[in-house]
Amino acid sequence: MKTTVYKGIFGMKFLMAILVVIIHTTDWGLGGLTNVAVPYFFLVSGFLLFRKIRGLALPGQKSAILKWTWRAALMYLVWTLIYMPFTIYGMCMDHLTLRQALLQFIRNFIIVGHNYLSWPLWYLLSLVWCGVLIYLMKSAKIPLWLMFLLSAAAYVAVRESGVMDSLFWQRFIHDDEALIPFGMLYVTAGGLLEGFEVSQRWDSLPKWMLPTLCIVIAVASFFLLRVSNWFLLPLAVALFILSVTVNPASVPVKAMEPLGYSSKIIYLTHMIFAGVLTIFLPDLGAPKTFAAVLLASCLLSLALIGVRRHFKA
């Protein structure tokens, strides 16, 4: 198993976390660039998961996948509880009865992945469902390339069939993204990238070639085919490959690792600050809200990094 630490991933995850803050505090689309943030996180998760199980026998792989899934589920549960005050506030604002609130919460917890002002948590729920599906597919001895094709087919079927516009979807699924096939598409793509990297075929190619090819495909699909949903995959892959191939030996891991940890804190906590501002200062404006939320979440991450280092010492 490879033990390389990809320092570029730490830096790119930090940039992607900032894009997520932009998504949730402004209406700055940045030409669709903001939408690549969550796909990138899924690619990293898939890459690291399949890197962890590479070389293990099937029982060992299934055990590792199960542990990965339980960890994601525990994080999802904990952060759902942390965001519960916003959930209750939103239900009160909607004047829901106790029965309506309970049913809505159950639906959102199992299917949607978020409640009022807890939008980032759908990523964690998607990881849980991805873990379950990958575990079942591994048990059925389905190869990774077929997992990816099945995920892509499911995503195309949901996105392009019009089912998301149906009354059933709007009432019971109530989400503008196909949470499970979306996550599976990028997690399995990350697994394929891990296999391609481990095969060391990357080493035989110029480092600029793969990212450039992916960016060309992304630009072509966006500007020529006008299908913005599909330019995300090659663009996310391009950024991922770039973050893996840019791995300077002169930069110590200890200098980059805090960025990776900070990205998690910013991603998971920024909506707490954004939620408070949304409720108490709704007219603050996008630029000020973005700046305040990013500053607060960065300062929190610095404080937690300091606490983490203290207990590790």
N, C-alpha and C positions, 0 to 999 in steps of 0.2 A: 504494500500500500504506500502511496506517495505521502510524504510528510511535509511537502512544501507549504510554507505560509505565504499566501498571496497578499502582499501588502497593499497592492493597488485596489483590492476589493474594499479594504477598510476606508480608503479615501473616497471611493465611488459611492459606497453606501451612505457616507455622510452627505455627499451632494444630493443623492436621491432623497434622503430624509428632508432636506431643505425644500426640494420640489414638492414633497407631500405637504409640507406646511403651506407652501404657495397654493396648492390645490384647495386646501380647507380654509384659507383665510382671504383669498382674493379671487378675482375672475380672470386672472392672467393665464391664458392658455399657452403662451409662449410657442405658438405654432404647433401645438400638440405635444411638445417636448415633455410637459409635466406628466402626461399619461404614461410615460415610459418608466416612472419610478417604481410602481408596484410590480410590474412585470420583471424588472431587474431584481427586486428582492426575492421573487419566486424562483428566478434562475439560480440565484446564489443558494437558496434553500435546497433546491434539487441537486445542484452540483455538490454541496457538502454532504447531503444525505447519501447519495450514491457513491461518493468518495469513501464514506464511513463503512459502507457494506461491501465494498469491492474486495474480492478475495476471500470472503467468508462463505462457508457452506450455507445451504438454504436455511436450515434452522437458525443459524447465527444471523443471517440477513433478516429473517422474519422477527427475531428478537430485537434487533437494533431498530428496525422500522417501528415496532410496537412501542419501544421506549421513546423514540422520536415523536410519535403520535401522541403519547400520553403527556409528554412535556409540553407540546403545543396546546393540548386540551387543558392542561393545568394553567398555563399562561392565559388562555382565553377565559377560563372561569374566573381567575383572580382579577383580570382587568375588567371583566364584565361587572364584577362587584365594585371595583373602584369607580367605575362610571355610573353606578346605580343611581346616585343622586340626580344626575342629568336625565336618566331614564324616567324616574318618578316625576321629575319636573315636566318633562315633555308629555307624559300621560295626563298630568293635571291640566296642562295647557290645552290638550285636546278634549278635555272633559269626558274622559273615558270612565265607564263604570268599572268596578273591581273585576267583574268577569271579562269585560272587553280588554282591560289592561293585562290580565293574566294570560289570556289567549294570545294577545299581540306579543307579549314578552316571550312566550314559549315558541311562537312562530319565528320571531326574530333571532332568538338564541340558537335555534336548531338549523334554520334555513338561511336567514338573511345575514346574520353576523354582526349586526349593530342595532342600537337603539338611538334615541335622540342624542346628538352631539357625541357619539362614540363611533364615528365612521371608520377609523383605522382598524377596528377590531375584526372586520370581515376578513382581513388577511389571515389572522390567526385561525378563524373557523375554517377557512378554505384549506389551510395547511392540515387541519385535523381530518377533514374529508379526504384530502389527498393521501394522507398516511393510511387511512382505512382502505381506500381503493388500491393503493400500491401493495399493501399487505395481502389483500385478497387476490390481486393479480399475480403476485409472487407465489402465493400458495397454489395458484393454478398454472404456475410455470410459464406465464406469458412473458415473452422477452420485452426489454425496454423499448425497442424500436416500435413494437406493436402497441405498447401502452401509449406512446406518443401519437401514433396514427389514430388510435381509437379516441384519444382525447381531442385531437384536432377535428376529427369527424363529428364528435359530439358538440364541440364548440361551433363549428360551421352550422350544424343542424339547428342549434338553439338560436344563434344570432341571425341566420339568414332565412329561417322558415316562417318568421312572423309570430312564433309562439309567444315571444316576449310581449307582444301587443295584445295578446288574448286576455279576456276577462279573468280567466283562471290565474294567469301569471300575475296580473296586476293586483288581484285580490289576495292570493295566497302566497305567492313567492315575493311579490312586492319589492323587486330589486331591479336596478337598471343594468346589472351585469350578471352573466351566467357564472355564478361563484365557483361551482365545482369544476366544470370543464375548463374555465379560464385558468384556475389554479393548476389543474392537472396538465394543461397544455404547456405551461411554463416550467413547472417542476420537472416534468419528464424531459423537456428540452434541456434543462440544466443537467439532468442525468446523462443525456446524450453528449453534451459538451464535456462532461467529466470523462466519459469513455474515450472521446476523441483526444482529449488532452493527455490522458494516461497512456494512450497508444504512442505518444511522443511524435505524432505526425505534425503537430504544431511546430516542433523544432526544425523541421525540414522546409518550412515555408517562411518567407519574409514576414516579420511581425506586423507590417502594415497591411498585408494582403487580405486577411479575413475580415478585420474591422471595416476596411474600405469597401469590400464586396458587399457586406451586410448593409452599410450605409447607402450604397448605390441602389440596392434592392428596395430599401426603405423609402428613399426619395422617389424612385420610380413608381412604387405602389401608391404613394401619397399624391404625387402631382400628376401622374399619367393615368392611373387607374381610379383615382379618387376614392380609395377605400381606406379611410383613416384607421379603422379597427385593425387592419392587417399590416400596416407599416410598423406597428409596435414590436412585433416579434423580431424582424431582422434588426431593427434599431436597438432593441434591448440586448440582443445577442452581440451586436457590434460593440456596445458599451461594455458588456460583460467580458468579451474577449480582450478588449483594450485594457480593462482593469486587471486581467490575469497576466497578460503578456508584459505590461509595464510593472516590473517587479525589481526595482533597482537595489542592488546589493549594498550600496553605500548608505541607504536609509535603514536604520535599525527598526526591528519589529516593534520595540517599545515606543517608538515615536509615532507609529501609525495605528497601533492597536486601540488606543483611546478613541480614535475617530470611529472605529467600528462599534465600540461600546456606546459611544455618544449617539450614534445613529439610531440605536435601539431605543434609548431614552427619549430622544426627540420624537421619534415616530409614535411611541406609545403614550407620551404625556402631553404633546402639544395641544391636543384637543381639550385638555383640562383648562389650560390657560385661554384657549380660543373660546371655550364654552362660557367661562366667566365673563369675558369681554362681550360675547354675543348677548348674554342676559342683562348685564348691568351697563354696558356702553355700546348699545347697538348701532349708534351713529358715529362711531369712531373713525370709520373709513378703512379701506383695504390696506393702503400702505402702512398706516400706523398700527393696525391690527397685526399685520404680518411681522413688522419689526418687533413689536412688543412680545408676540408669541414666540418668535424665534429666539429673541434675547433671553426670555424667561426659561425656555426649555434647554437652551445651551448652558445657562448658568446652573440649572438643576443637574444637568449631566456632569458638569465640572465638579459640583459638590459631591455627587454620588461616586464619581471616579476617585475623588480624594478619600472618601469613606472606604471604598473598596481597597485602595492601596494601603490604607491604615490597617485594615484587618488582615491583609495578606502579609504585611511586614512582621 
